[in-house]
Every structure is written in C-alpha cells, then in structure tokens.
Amino acid sequence: MKAIVAFVIYLLLVAAANAQIAPPTPPIARGGSNFNWYKTDCTQYPPGGQEPFGVIVNYNTQTIAIRQALQNMRNAGQDKIRIMLFFGHGLSSGTVMDSAGGSLSSQNMSNLVNLIDDIHSFGFSVLHISFGALGSNDPTNWGGFNQAMADENWGVISSVHQAIGGTRGFDKIYYDLGNELMTGSQSNARYQYMKYIWPKYRSIYGTADSVGFSFASGEIAGGIDNIGAVFGHTTPPAAIEIHIYPYAGNSAQLLVANAATGLLRFPLPWYIGEANFNDEAEADAISQEINGMFYDYTWNGNGYNPPLYLMQWPHLSNNSSCTVSDVSPFNIYEKYGF
C-alpha cells in the first residue's frame, strides 16, 4: 500500500513539474495621454492644426475648455498624464513659450502651475513633465556645444522645478529633462549637453523625480548602451522613458523587445512615454511581446522588466497631417491592459 501511495505521489510531482502554468498578468498599471493641446483645427491651421491651442499658453483664457478635456480623459479611465513644455529663445506662439533670460514668462509659469493643480484635482495619479527645447535651444540643431543655450535651458528647467515645488499631491511627478535627446553617440552635441545638465540636476534635486532624457524610437538600442556613460553607473534616473513608433521595418513589437533586452544590463523601471493614438495594431503588438517575454523569462530581478504603463500621443498612425483633437479615447490600449 505504501508503495502504491508513493508511486501516485511521484506521478503527481512529475505532472506538476511538466505542467505549463500560465503566468499572472504582467504588472502594468493603467496609463493615459500626452496632453499638450485642448483642441485642434486643421482646416484653418495646417499642418497639424494644433499650434494656437497649447494648454499652457492658453490656460488663463481657456480654463473651462481645458478642464472639460481633463474631465473627459478621466471619465475614459486615464490615470497618467504627460505635458510638454515647448520653448525657445525669442519664440512665441499659442504653444511655444519664449525662454529668453532662462525662464518662462510670469503668465506662462502661473498657467503651468494652475494647470498642474487642475490635473491633480481631476484625480490623475502621476504627472510627467517634459522639456521640449526648440530652435536654437535644441541641442539637435547645434554644430557643437552651445554654452549660452545650455545655460538658458538649465534656467528653464530649474525655475520650473522650483515653481512646482514637490509632488503637489500626485503619487509622483517625473521630469524628462530633454524630449528624445538620448543618443547612442558620445561625440555629438546632444551627448555633451546631457553630460552638462544631468550632474547639475542631480546635485540639486537628486535622481528620484527624473527620467533623465527620453528615448526616440530610433535611439533605443544605442541610447541604452549609453546609460552608464550619460548618467553614471551609480547615479541613474528613477526610470527610463521610451517612445514607441514603428518605422522602416522596426515594428512596435521589435522596439519593445529592444528596450526590454537592452535594459537587462540596467534593471531600471521603464514606461512607454509616447505611442500612436489608441492604436489597435500597436497595442496588440506590444502586448504580444510583453506576454511572450513573460512566458520565456522571469520578470524583475533575474530578467525582463515590463513597461510600467503607456501614454499615447495625439497622432494617428495612418494620418500624419492632423493632430487628434480629442485625446480622451483610451479604450483600445485599456483593452490590452495598458
């Protein structure tokens, strides 16, 4: 009898060892949108249609419309939000803010702080703030390191950080110190700029509230290789921001795989800061890659980290001529767990 019981136990153990146990749901929290314009009008303002309608520049005159857009996003289930500060020396429009002197105007700074407080009041849990330098302030446009413009940019970053002052009730505020500036090169002006800005930021504000510099889709592999060189191996940012836009044979699935495999060497949390608007094909591709990696590898600690969440950009993959006016729909990404 004992022999029969022992044999049954043995068979059960073998069956358990050979069984393919489905993994739990990957730990992805619900994301949201990039919110830079409260509406667009491509018939009067081509291309894009968005330039006169920036949420920061127009906050004091379009408060009701901006609050309604925020309410619509929350009603649609969005939980995270990312806003871009477009600025440049001597540049001014309904979206772009003049940064001459190393700061935004008092009106724009007041608008920004009031907008942020409104975002919190509608219940968004995490806020991302991205610095989008344009024109002569954009290191991508420099032939070599431009000290004057770097200092002007630093003035904008530090004055904005000081004006916001802490988390303002959010679970977290993250600062992207340079939209899509991360590079795989160590010889261009972007690299020199990041090496200039990051130590200044770190010495004053630490690393806990910054994602460093976000990654364009074409810079994922090379940029990850440069993480240690840019930030230092012992002083990385709190998280890494990756932008996922399929291009030239590089699918969304491949880009996510590149990010996840590259970050095996730098086990930092990461998220998708930009992706095409409410896109079924991309949501499916990203989800397939995440689930495939889940079966094949161990999450966290010994293997791949999944993206924390995804935030959509108001751009349709099949229409590059006009910015999406209503950014509240998030149902497709939500359906896939984002």
C-alpha positions in Angstrom: 0.0 0.0 0.0 2.8 2.4 0.9 4.5 1.6 -2.4 1.3 2.5 -4.3 0.9 5.8 -2.4 4.5 6.7 -3.1 4.1 5.9 -6.8 0.9 8.1 -7.0 2.7 11.0 -5.3 5.6 10.5 -7.7 3.3 10.7 -10.7 1.6 13.9 -9.3 5.0 15.5 -8.8 6.1 14.7 -12.4 2.8 16.0 -13.8 3.2 19.2 -11.8 6.8 19.7 -13.0 5.8 19.2 -16.6 2.7 21.4 -16.5 2.8 24.7 -18.2 1.5 27.1 -15.6 0.0 30.3 -17.1 1.8 33.4 -15.7 0.0 36.1 -13.8 -1.0 39.2 -15.6 2.1 41.3 -16.3 2.4 44.2 -13.8 1.2 47.1 -16.0 -0.7 49.9 -14.4 -3.2 52.0 -16.5 -1.6 54.8 -18.5 -3.0 57.8 -20.3 -2.2 60.6 -22.7 0.2 63.3 -23.7 -1.9 66.5 -23.2 -0.4 69.5 -25.0 -3.4 71.0 -26.9 -7.0 71.4 -25.8 -8.3 71.2 -29.4 -7.0 71.3 -33.0 -8.3 72.9 -36.2 -6.6 71.6 -39.3 -8.8 73.5 -41.7 -7.5 76.8 -40.5 -4.1 75.9 -39.2 -2.4 73.3 -41.3 -0.3 71.3 -40.9 -1.1 69.7 -37.6 -3.8 72.2 -36.6 -2.6 72.5 -33.0 -0.3 75.5 -32.8 -2.7 78.1 -31.4 -4.2 75.8 -28.8 -1.5 74.9 -26.3 -2.8 74.1 -22.9 -0.1 76.1 -21.0 -0.1 79.3 -23.1 -3.9 79.4 -23.2 -4.8 78.2 -19.7 -5.8 81.6 -18.3 -8.2 82.2 -21.2 -9.4 78.7 -21.9 -9.7 77.2 -18.4 -13.2 75.8 -19.0 -12.3 74.0 -22.2 -9.1 72.6 -20.7 -10.8 71.4 -17.6 -13.5 69.7 -19.7 -10.8 67.9 -21.7 -9.2 66.7 -18.4 -12.6 65.5 -17.2 -13.2 63.6 -20.4 -9.8 61.9 -20.1 -10.6 60.8 -16.5 -14.1 59.7 -17.5 -12.4 57.5 -20.1 -10.3 55.8 -17.4 -7.0 57.5 -18.0 -4.7 57.7 -14.9 -1.4 59.2 -16.1 -0.7 62.4 -18.0 2.3 63.9 -19.7 2.7 67.5 -20.6 5.4 69.0 -22.8 6.9 72.4 -22.3 7.8 73.7 -25.8 10.2 76.6 -25.5 12.9 78.5 -27.4 14.8 81.8 -27.4 12.7 84.5 -28.8 10.0 82.0 -29.9 6.3 82.6 -29.0 3.1 81.1 -30.3 -0.1 79.5 -28.9 2.1 76.5 -28.0 5.8 77.6 -27.8 7.0 79.8 -25.0 9.8 82.3 -25.1 12.7 81.2 -22.8 15.0 84.3 -23.3 16.6 85.0 -19.9 16.4 81.4 -18.8 12.7 81.4 -17.6 9.2 81.4 -18.9 7.1 84.5 -18.6 5.3 85.0 -15.3 1.9 84.4 -17.1 3.1 81.1 -18.6 4.6 80.0 -15.3 1.4 80.8 -13.5 -0.6 79.0 -16.2 1.6 75.9 -15.8 1.3 75.7 -12.0 -2.5 76.2 -12.2 -2.8 73.6 -15.0 -0.9 71.1 -12.9 -3.1 71.7 -9.9 -6.2 71.2 -12.1 -4.7 67.9 -13.4 -4.3 66.7 -9.8 -7.8 67.8 -8.9 -9.3 65.6 -11.6 -7.6 62.6 -10.0 -4.6 61.7 -12.2 -2.1 59.9 -10.1 1.2 60.5 -11.9 2.3 63.6 -13.9 5.1 63.6 -16.4 6.7 67.0 -17.4 8.9 67.0 -20.5 11.2 69.8 -21.6 11.0 70.3 -25.4 13.6 72.8 -26.4 13.2 74.2 -29.9 15.1 76.3 -32.4 18.5 77.5 -31.1 17.8 75.9 -27.7 17.6 72.4 -29.2 21.0 70.6 -29.0 20.0 68.6 -32.0 20.4 71.8 -34.0 23.9 72.6 -32.6 27.1 72.1 -34.6 28.9 72.0 -31.3 28.2 72.5 -27.6 26.4 75.9 -27.1 27.1 77.1 -23.6 24.7 80.0 -23.7 21.8 78.0 -24.9 22.6 75.2 -22.4 22.5 77.7 -19.6 19.3 79.1 -20.8 17.7 75.6 -20.9 19.0 75.0 -17.4 17.4 78.2 -16.3 14.0 77.0 -17.6 14.4 73.5 -16.0 15.4 74.8 -12.6 12.9 77.7 -12.5 10.0 75.3 -13.5 11.1 72.8 -10.9 11.3 75.5 -8.2 7.8 76.9 -9.2 6.2 73.4 -9.0 8.0 72.6 -5.7 7.4 68.9 -4.8 4.7 66.5 -5.8 1.7 68.8 -5.3 -0.4 65.8 -4.2 0.5 63.4 -7.0 1.8 60.0 -6.2 4.7 61.0 -8.4 5.9 63.8 -10.7 8.6 62.8 -13.2 10.8 65.3 -15.2 12.0 64.5 -18.7 15.0 66.9 -19.0 15.1 66.7 -22.8 12.5 65.2 -25.0 14.0 62.5 -27.2 17.5 63.7 -26.6 19.0 60.4 -25.5 21.6 59.3 -28.0 23.9 56.4 -28.7 26.8 58.7 -29.7 29.4 60.1 -27.3 30.7 62.7 -29.7 27.7 64.9 -30.7 26.3 68.0 -29.0 23.3 66.1 -27.5 25.7 63.9 -25.5 27.7 66.9 -24.3 24.5 68.6 -23.3 23.2 65.7 -21.3 26.6 65.4 -19.6 26.3 69.1 -18.7 22.7 69.1 -17.5 22.5 65.8 -15.6 25.2 66.5 -12.9 23.7 69.9 -12.3 20.2 68.5 -11.9 21.4 65.6 -9.8 23.4 67.7 -7.4 20.4 69.9 -6.6 17.4 67.7 -7.0 18.7 64.2 -6.8 17.6 61.4 -9.1 14.3 60.3 -7.6 12.0 62.5 -9.7 13.6 62.4 -13.1 13.7 60.0 -16.1 16.8 61.7 -17.4 16.3 62.2 -21.1 13.7 60.3 -23.1 14.5 57.9 -26.0 13.2 58.3 -29.6 12.3 55.0 -31.3 15.5 55.1 -33.4 17.8 55.6 -30.4 16.6 52.8 -28.1 19.5 50.3 -28.6 22.3 52.9 -28.8 20.8 55.1 -26.1 20.6 52.2 -23.6 24.2 51.4 -24.4 25.0 54.9 -23.3 23.1 54.9 -20.0 26.2 54.4 -17.9 28.2 57.0 -19.8 25.5 59.7 -19.6 24.2 59.2 -16.0 27.0 57.3 -14.3 26.6 53.7 -13.3 25.8 54.6 -9.7 23.5 57.6 -10.3 20.9 56.7 -12.9 17.5 58.3 -13.1 14.4 56.9 -11.3 13.0 55.4 -14.6 13.6 55.3 -18.3 11.2 56.8 -20.8 10.9 55.0 -24.2 8.9 56.2 -27.2 7.5 53.5 -29.5 6.7 54.5 -33.1 7.1 51.8 -35.7 9.4 52.9 -38.5 11.3 51.5 -41.5 10.7 47.8 -40.7 11.0 48.3 -37.0 7.7 47.1 -35.6 6.3 48.1 -32.2 7.0 44.6 -31.0 10.6 44.8 -32.0 11.1 48.2 -30.4 9.7 46.9 -27.1 11.9 43.8 -27.3 14.9 46.1 -27.9 14.0 48.1 -24.9 13.5 45.1 -22.6 16.6 43.2 -23.6 18.8 46.3 -23.5 17.6 47.1 -20.0 18.7 43.7 -18.8 22.1 45.5 -18.2 20.4 48.4 -16.4 17.5 47.0 -14.4 15.6 50.2 -14.2 11.8 50.7 -14.3 10.7 52.0 -17.7 7.5 53.1 -19.4 6.3 54.0 -22.9 6.0 57.8 -22.9 4.7 58.1 -26.4 2.9 55.8 -28.8 0.4 56.3 -31.6 -3.1 57.3 -30.5 -5.4 54.5 -29.3 -3.9 52.2 -31.9 -5.1 48.6 -32.2 -2.2 47.2 -34.2 0.4 48.7 -31.8 -1.5 47.7 -28.7 -1.7 44.1 -29.9 2.0 44.0 -31.0 3.2 45.5 -27.7 1.0 43.2 -25.7 2.2 40.1 -27.7 5.8 41.0 -27.0 5.2 41.5 -23.3 3.3 38.3 -22.9 5.9 36.4 -25.0 8.7 37.6 -22.8 6.6 36.7 -19.7 6.5 33.1 -20.7 10.1 32.9 -21.7 11.8 34.8 -19.0 11.5 35.8 -15.4 10.2 39.3 -14.7 12.1 41.6 -12.3 15.3 40.7 -10.5 16.5 38.0 -12.8 15.2 39.0 -16.2 13.0 41.4 -18.1 11.2 44.3 -16.6 7.8 45.0 -18.2 6.9 48.6 -19.0 5.1 50.2 -16.2 2.4 51.8 -18.4 1.9 53.6 -21.7 0.9 57.1 -22.6 -0.5 57.8 -26.1 0.5 60.8 -28.3 -2.3 62.5 -30.2 -1.2 61.2 -33.6 -2.9 58.6 -35.8 -0.5 56.1 -37.4 -2.4 56.4 -40.7 -2.7 60.2 -40.7 0.4 62.4 -40.2 -1.3 65.6 -41.3 -3.5 66.4 -38.3 -3.2 66.2 -34.5 -6.0 64.4 -32.8 -8.4 67.0 -31.2 -10.0 64.8 -28.5 -7.4 62.8 -26.6 -9.9 61.2 -24.2 -10.4 57.8 -26.0 -8.1 55.2 -24.5 -10.3 52.1 -24.8 -8.1 50.1 -27.2 -5.0 50.4 -25.0 -7.1 49.7 -22.0 -8.5 46.6 -23.6 -4.9 45.3 -23.9 -4.1 46.1 -20.3 -2.4 49.5 -20.6 
